[in-house]
Amino acid sequence: MGGMGFLSLWTSHHRDRDGPDEIDFSDEEIDSGNALARLNDRALQNARSLLNQDTQPGPVFNSSCQGDNVLMRKEWRSLAEEDRLSFIGAVQCMMRAPPLSDRKRVPMAKSLYDDFVAVHYTNFQTTHMTASFFAWHRYYLVTFEQKLRTQCGYKGALPYWEWGLDVDDPAASPLFDGSATSLGSDGAAIPHDGLRLRQSFSQNLIVLPPGTGGGCIKTGPFANMTVHIGPANLPQYGTEQPFSVANPLLDVPRCLKRDLNKYVASSYTSFRNSTSLILLQKNIQEFTTLLQGDDRFYSNTLGVQGGSFIFGGDPGADGRIAPGDPAFWVHQAQVDRLYWIWQNQDFENRQGVFGTVTFQDNPRSQNGTVEDFVDIAPLNTPVKVKDLINTVAGTPLCYMYQ
């Protein structure tokens, strides 16, 4: 990738008029983030053209999504200080709100926030490296966004984290600088040997050098946060053997830990990583398998989804319970944003799914389809995958990215 002079995108900006347009990006445009910003602009323009257009292909549109009520998701540092504080306050409110879960089934659920972590844990094997990955997480995120607004008075949209802006120094990011308007700092520095991650299908070993933390986060709004669920599959420093408690749904109270890692940021979530993912993957199979680092197709990569290892720690490095770290939400919103940008370069041809209904088809299972249901009970009612393809098609989705 490093020697690439430009990347080209062929897309039908105005399909019914002039045919495909070619966009060439220089190395400088790609590595600076300018190319990704332009792709976002194009996606935004194309998404707006889909708004309430019943003649467009795909899922049925409804009048619940209008131009005046579309939520516009923005990058964290573009939010005003009062909006960041409002988001932080709403997340803290979720951590105080009573849970919806059956306490006999999920005794660790102390709050509505814990419910979200538990739902991610219990559905992990059927929602990662499966056909429903994007749809399930899209519904999961929009439900979290709705609860912030309806339960905790938040007025804005779910923010996202543009990883490419922080590859040189994650600790200096306004997300992790430990200020009152951040999501908390790095963890206390604990010398360690880094992580050794054995890939599930190929058995290839990915070695991550140590980050700059490892201990409990030191400052910021979530410095005194208590994590309850898990560990479920938590990588351990210096060994390939992850750690799990006997029943991750029992209450195991502990501090929130982070281990900010520049190597992960620069290796997996640079502007070049994100931009080439969008430009070079022409179908959903290529896009979803590379984004997730599915080692049945791509070896020795975490994909941009592995950007959660930028903050790592506990629970962030444990994919099953990663939503326990508030940073998960802005990270996963960025994943959804890349999918949204990719979709809206050629929406007519990017409404499908790829994969089966089990993690890496283990155990063997049927292919997933857009007629499958996404279920995140007790957080929301089931909906079909096809109703989660277009973010401006109306209930349950009505948002775009800026």
N, C-alpha and C positions, 0 to 999 in steps of 0.2 A: 504493500500500500504506500510505503514511504516515497517511492519513486514515481508515483502517479502524477502526471502533469495536470490532468483534469478529470472530472467525472461528469458524465452526461446523463440527463434524465429526459426520456421521451414520455410525454404525457399529453392527454387531450384536454387542454385548458378550456377550449370551446369546441367540443367534439362535433357539434352540429354545424360548425362554420368552417374553420380553417384547418382542421386536422391537428396532428401532434406538433408541439413546439419542442425545440431542443434547448436545454439549458446546460451550458458548460461552466464548470467551476474550477478555478485554479487551486493549487495547493494552499495558497495563502487564504483564500476564501473559505476553504474547508477547515483548515486548522484554527482560524480565528473565530469560527462560529457564524460567519456571515452567510455561508451557504445554507446552513441549517435554518437560520432565521428567514431566509428567502423561501425555503421550502415550507416553513410554517405559514408565511404570508400567503403562499399559493394555496395551501390547504385551507386556510381561513376563508379565502375568496371562494374557493370551490364549495366549502361547507355552507357558506351563506347562500350560494346559488341553489343548494338543495333544500333550504329551509322552506317547509310547507309546499314543496313542489310535488303534487300527487302524480305527475307524469314521470317522475324519476323512477329508475328501477329499484328493486329491493323491498325492504319492509314497508308495511302500510304506514303512511304518515297520518298524524292526527293534529287537531288544532290546539293541543295543549302546549306546543312549543311555538312561540311567536317571537318575532324579532325583539320585542321589548322585554321578554322574560328569559332570554338565553343567558345562562351563567357563563361568564368569561373567566376561565382559569388562567392565572398569571404566575410568572416566576417569582419565587420568594422575595428576591431583592428588589423587585419592582413594586412590591406592596408598600404603602405608606406605613410609618411606624405604628400608628394606631390600629391599622388593619392587621399587622403582625401580632400585636398584643391581643386583639380580639380573637384571632385564630387560636393563639396559645391558651387564652382564657376558656375558649369553648372546648378545647381538648381536655383541659383540666376539669371542666364541668362534667364531661363524659366520664372521667375517672371517679367522679363523686355520685353520678346518677345510678339509681338501682339497676341491677341486672334484669334481663328478660329470661335468662336461661333457667331451666329446671335445676334447682340447687342439689337435688339428689344425683343428677347426671353430671353436672359440672360444679362440684362443690367449691372450686377455686374462684368462681366468678364473683368478684366483690363489687363489680360495677358494670355499667353498660359498655365501657371500654374493654373490660375483660371479656365480655361476650364476643366482641369482634375478634379478639385474639383466639378464643376457643373455636369459633367458627372456621377460622383459617386453618387451625390445627386439625380439626376433625375432617375437613374436606381436602386436605393437602394432596392425598394420593389420587384424587379424581379431578384435580384442577390445575396440576402442574405437568408440563410436557404431555398435555392432552389436548383434544380438540376444543375444549371449553376455556382454555387458559385466558384468552383475552376477554371473552364475554363474562366469565365468572368474576374476574378481577374488576372489570368495568362496573358491574352491578354492585360489587362489594364496595368499591370506592364511592360510587354515587350514593349508596345507602349511608355510608359514613358521613358524606357531605350533607345529606338530608338531615341526619340526626344532629349534626353540629348546628344546623339552622333551626330545626323545629324543637329540639330538646334544650339547646344551650344558647339560643339567641344570636348565633353568628349570622352576619348579614352577607358575607362574601361567598366566593367560590373556593373550592379546594385548591390551594396553591401547588405548584410543582417545583422541582429542583433541577435546574439545568446543570448537570454534572460537569459539563465541559468548562464551565467558568471556574471550577475549583480544583482542577487536576494538579495544579502546581503546589497547592497548600490547603488541603481540606480544613485544617484547624483555623485558618484565617477566614473561612467562609462565614457570611452573616448567619448561616444556619447553625454553625458549631463554634462560634467565638465566645460563647458563654455569657453573652450580654442578655439583658432583660428581653430583648426582641429576637433572641435565638431559640433554638430547640435544645439548648444545653451545650456544654463543652465536650471536649475529648475526655476520656477516662483518665484517672490518675496513672502516671507512668509506672508500668511494671515490666521489668526486663523479661523477655521471653523469646522463644525460638520461632515464632511465626506459626502458620497453619499448613498442614499437609492434607490436602483434600483428594480422596480417591474417588474418581468418577464412577458412577454406578453401572454403566453399561460396558465401556471399554476398559475399565480398571486403570486408566491412565492416572498418573499422580500430578496434581497441580500444587506447586509449592508457593505459598505467599510469604514474603518476608515480614518481619515484625512491623506493626504499626507503632504509633507514638504514645498509645495509652495502654488499655487492658484492664484497668480498674474501674471503680465507680466514677461516674461523671462528677466533675468538681464544682461547676458553677452553672448558673442559668436557671430557667423556670422549672426544669425537671430534675434538678440536682438531688432532691429528696424523694424522688419517685420510687415506689415499690413495685417490682415485677412479681406476678403471682404464678402464672402458668409456666409449665416446663421445668427444666430443659427437656426437650423432646429428641433432638439430634444435634447437640451443640458441639461443634469442632473444638478440640482441645489443643493447646499450644504444644508443639514439639512431638505430636503423635498423630497417627492416622485414625485412632479410635475415638469416635465422638462419644459424648456423655448424654445419658438420658436417665431420668428418674423412672421408677417402676410405673407410675401413673401420672403423666404430665398434667392431667386435669385436677389433681389434688393441689392444694395451696402450698407453694414452696416460696415463701416471701424472701426477696433479696433485692439488692440495689440494682439500678440500671447501669450497665457497664458499656463502655465504648472503646474502640481501638482504631482511631482514624488512620487510614492507610493510603499514602500517596501512590504507592506502587499499583494498587488496585485501581485507583482513580485514573491514572495515566495509561494503564494497560488495557482497560476494558470500557471506560466511559468517557473517552476524549471526544471532542467534536468530530474527529475523523471516524471513530468507531460508530457514532450515531449516524453521521451523514452517509457513510458508505453502506450501512445497514439499509437505509431508506432507498438509496439510489440503485444499488446493485442486486437487491432481492426482488425478483419480478413476480413471485407468486407466494401464497400464504405458507406453503411448506417451507420454502427457503427462508422466509422472513421469521416465522415463529421458532423454527429450530435453531437458527443462528442467534436470535435475540435471547433465547433461553439457555444457550450453551448446551444443547441436546447432543450428547457425545455419541449417539447413534449416527449422527450426520457430520458433526464438527468436533474434532478432538482438541483437547488441551485449551479450552476456552471456557470461561464462565458466562460469556455473552454479556450484554449490557445489563441484563437482569441481575447478574452477579455484582452489580454496583452496590448492593446492600453490604458487601464486605468492605466498602469504603468506611462505613461506621462500625461494622462488625460488633464485637463484644457479645454481651448477653442481655437481651435475646436476639440482637440484630444479626448475628452470624448463624443463627438457627433458623433455617428457612421455614420451618413449620410454625414457629411462633414469632417470627420477625416483626409482625405488627405491634408487638409489645413495646417496641421503641417508637416514639412519635415520629422519628425521622423516616420510618417506613412509608408513611402516607405521602410525603412529598416525593420520595423515591419512586413509589409505584405509580404516582400520577405522571411522572416523567416517562415511565414505561408506556403507560396508556397514551401519553402525548405522542410518542414516536409511532405507535400503532396508528393513531389518528392521522398524523401527517402522512404516513405511508398510504393509508387507505384513501385519503383525499387527494392524492396525486392522480388516481385512476379509480374513482369510487365504483364505477360500473362493473369493473372486473375484480374488485377486492372486497367482496362480501362473503367469502367462503370460509371454511374452517379446515384444519388438517389434524389428523391424529385419531386415536381411539379414546376410550373413556377411562383409561387407567394410566398411571405414571409410566412413561416409556413402554406402554403396552405390556405391562407386567403387573398382574397376570394378564394373559391374552384376553382381549375384549373386542367388541364390535367398534366399527368406526363411528365417531361422533358426527352429528349433523346439526344443521341450524334449527331443526325441529326439537332438539333436546331441551330439557328444562334446566335452568340454573336455579339452584336452591341454596339460600343462605339463611334458612330458618335458625333461630327465631327472629332474625333481624328484619326480614322482609318476606314478601310473598313470592312464590316461584314465578319466573318468566321464561319465555323461550329465548334461545340464543339469537334467533333471527330478529328479536325485538331489542337487541343490544348491539347491533351492527352499526347503526347510524346514530350519532350523538345528537342530532337535531330532529329525529323522527317523532319526538313526543314521548309521553309517558312510557317508560320511566326516565328517558334521557332527554336533556335539553341543555347542552353546554358545548363550548368550543374552547380552543386554546389560543392565547395571544402571545 
